[in-house]
Amino acid sequence: MTDAKTILSDSAHALEAERPKAAKDLLAPLLLAQPDLAEARFLLARAEAALGHADAAQAAFDAALNGAPMAGAIWLELALFAHGQGHGDTVIRRARAAGLPAPLLIMVTDAAAGRGARAQGAGDVPRKAVQALARAVNTRDARAAARAEAAIKGTPGPQTIGLIGQARLLRGAAAEAEAAFRTGLKQVPPAADLRLGLARALARQGKTIPALAEARRAALAAPAWPEAQLTFARLALANGLADHALAAADAALAQAPKSDAARILAVEAALACNRATDAVTHADALRPGAPDRATLLARALTAAKRSDAALAAWDAAGDAPAARTARAQLLQSLGRTEAAEAALRDILTATPTHGRAARALAYGTRLAADDPAIDMMRTALPTADDENRRLLHYALARALERHAPDDAADHLDRANAATAARWPHDAAADRADLARVIGVEWAALRAAAVSDGTAAPIFVTGLPRSGTTLVETILAAHGHVAQGGELGVLRRALRPLRQSLAEGRPPGPEALSDAAEAYAQAAAQAAGGPDPTLRLTDKSIHSFVQLGAITKVLPRASIVIVHRDPRDTGLSIWRNDFADGQHRYAATWEGIADHIALFDEALEFWRGALPRGSFHEIEYEALLADPEAETRRLIAACDLPWDDACLSFHETAGRVDTLSFAQVRRPIYTTSKGGWQSAGTQVEPLIAALHDRGLID
């Protein structure tokens, strides 16, 4: 058997990586050989607690304390566990009876109350010096804090070290603050306040991933401490972990229901999670004087597709260019293009450097060569900041596309270069995700029975700019269908199932049904609560990766795959600016070609892996050439009765939040077919990249 030290170390690492079952499995042979080893029992207790095995966890904690009755780490983890089980008071009484030292008893008491263990002990520093430092920190007086720190004599204890770290943060010395917090944590590793201070010091230095990890550890150790939850929530949101951010914000609100800071974070996180209804609820609960209340409410109502209320809320949000631009973009989505154009021109006249208004105007209006807006954009470029300059380049590229194609291409090169620099693309990560889905998850899921979920969404998927919005709009014209748009909830609904598959646990019927229910609820909320009797479309672009899981979790769903000439698709992707940080591959020709290849590879796999008829494929060019025949096949493939309204979709098109908001309000036209042929040398890098990947001859 591997030596005990290695097993203990590997088990601790597994727990840190949130793999409690792996930790438990590692510990099993060691505990058979050394059943009284306190450290092994302690790690087992943590693993059982993480797995939700309360009785087994309690027994393991008791066994660990039998072997090491005064071990602070065991007492603190037990206190946190007991808090989660609702009997923290029992542990406090037990700790008192055990005669723990006063500093440890205070920490156990705080942990059992969910507030997190706080560093104790001033060291041999004079009391007055510690009090002076604490006052300066509490009043956020950087100069006084610097003087008080300089006056510290002697060897500081953990509590004093924490104050020193905070003082250094106040005066901007983040690296020195990090050193202080790390010193304190060496003495008391469970101290949540020191852990939170370390997270802030790391974040100030731009060390986002380590900061996020430390903040999460602090939040887990202090579930009832709002400050810890909010710090973690902010970092999680900034790093794209919206689900974790929302859970932390909710935890903070449970302790401080009147906290505007927690409520604002809850709105932002709910929006990022596509939980629009929750975002509206949180935004509406903000105090009238809360910062940005009107803007947050307007954003939430917009996301919830409550368009009339959203327009009114944007009016109430004030005259700031950002708010006025958002309102104008909503008007564009609703097809009220004249009002949107007038508003955007007013914004641009008043603030020529406002890149988002310029981009919205150029994408929503065909500007004549002599349109004064073009001169405004050109004049604004030198004085705009980096972000507005990036957007102005996109706007000019679109505005000049027909009049000065070479100039347009130059602006587009500059815009995409700035986008690629700001949001780098990791092609290897995308390919690893597909490999994991088809090589690990589908291998385990393939033999599973389908769920009994009753939801019957219609997934419309494909590459961006391939015609997915057109296909969804045709479907949404049907009397039995509601338009959902890019709901973005599938991966989140599948997450628990994917975690089980990654850990080698085959899914049972209950897990599949839970995933189906999670999807149905999340989709309905993201769509703004549509009529539940209608079938909801979901145009989330990347769902083509998860076709196998869809067929197992949502067996009543219909799946439509849209194809388009990769040269036209790639060029259109290149010419468009997507939501911040999304579709990162879209800003380089190589990235675009990589993603088209990934799409083709995924579809080729699913054609062989799934039964014939599991999904319907439609060619954009075929739809343009024979709209009625292709639409009839589409409607039949979705198990819908024929509806003539699908042929006049442009007359009933509702709100469209994608870049195709204008195109789908027109009858089908063919001018976009083969557009790559008139792009000249601009498209040559794409042609070469597609050829290198075997995507074109």
Disulfide bonds with the S-S distance in Angstrom:
none
